[in-house]
Amino acid sequence: MVQLAARYAVPAIYQQREFVEIGGLVGYGINFVDQYRKLGDYAARILKGAKPADLPIQQPTKFELTFNLKTAKTLA
């Protein structure tokens, strides 16, 4: 996907930081480290005896906005 956007000089926004690191223009999405931390908390609660059905549903609270300046200069 990143290669196609670069080939045709189309600015694109991606959901993950990794796409920006390999040449994408902009990335906006959840912070996976924070999500994994929440996952670990849930797993610990379950292992301590909490019922999964009783645990609240959590939504992401930390988001990342990343830019690739090298790609931006190439498209300009």
C-alpha positions, 0 to 999 in steps of 0.5 A: 500500500505504501509503495503504491502511494509513493509510486503515484505520489498520492498522500495517504494516512495509515492506522499504524506508525509502522507504515509511516516508518517505511515511507507512508506520509501520516499515521493516526491510530491507537498506541499499541503499548498502552493497549498491551498494558491494558491487556495485561491488566485484564489478564491479571484480573482474570487470573486473580479470579475475576469473571471476564463478563464482569470486567468493563469494556475499555476503549483506547485513550491514547492515540499517536499522530506521526508524520514522515517529513522525508515523504512530505518533502518528496510529495511537495 
